[in-house]
Amino acid sequence: TEVVAEGAKITVYVSSGKPTKNVSVPDVVGLKQDNAKSQLEKEGLVVEVEEVYLASSDKFYPVGTVSAQSPASSSSQVPEGTTVKISVCAGYKFDVEVDLPWDFEDETYKVSLWNNGTMFDKEVTVNSTEISTYTFKDLTTIKEELELTVKINDQYKLYDIAVDNKAGRVRVVKEYSSYPKVGTNNPSTDNSSSTPLDGANTEE
């Protein structure tokens, strides 16, 4: 301990801490989650993972792949320890718009979507005198391609639908008309067709 005279000037030096190291942010979009996380952590960055469902308007990425990152890769550097948020594709979301038959024997009936004998989404009750279409919104799946069947009252087929999440397209591949109609006790013969679903994105 050094003794100084009363009133003497003392200079105090305060440490600014460990020097900050700047690092580059690698581009991990398109990589699998584990690979992306490994590359970011190798640079001394902290990784935050967010799972997202991609819409038909989004660029397609396989499930488990990074679809976006923030901050993005650039020529500028960031301080070591910066958090990088990566969005990882957990599946796909889509809408299915259904044209409702006006000639079903009952004005009010239930409409539902089915996949491989299992109800895909909750059924809804509609009145064909009030609306002509119904849209099942924000449906999700982990499959790139999916086949759905639209049924009336869990019994009568209305449409077979093909969902192609890679192409961002939903289309009717077969239409049925073998449901009981107003004024008749005998369902008509099936009438199959392959037509785009109204309101769906049909661009190749």
Disulfide bonds with the S-S distance in Angstrom:
none
